[in-house]
Amino acid sequence: MVDRDRVLAKLDELEGYLGELRAVAPDRFEAYQRTETKRACERLLQVSVVAVLDINALLVMGLRLGLPGEEDELFERLFRHGAISGPWASPSGA
């Protein structure tokens, strides 16, 4: 059984990170190249990706889809079982 509260908490966390990223991301590449801006954007992207992986792990665990050996297997297992769709979710990336 999927832990709905934990998934929703992680989604809320992800939404917060993406909101922060929108707030600090500059409109022009030249502004992005400033060290502080670049580091802030990169860190927010990193914690966003970790949140997505955590959400996927909660879903794989809750749906009892097995124990993946690698993080990319989380997406593959969810895709194969119809829990997620779209070209970004397929194992081939196509």
Secondary structure, DSSP 8 states (H G I E B T S, - for coil): ---HHHHHHHHHHHHHHHHHHHHH--SSHHHHTSHHHHHHHHHHHHHHHHHHHHHHHHHHHHTT----SSHHHHHHHHHHTTSS-SGGGSTT--
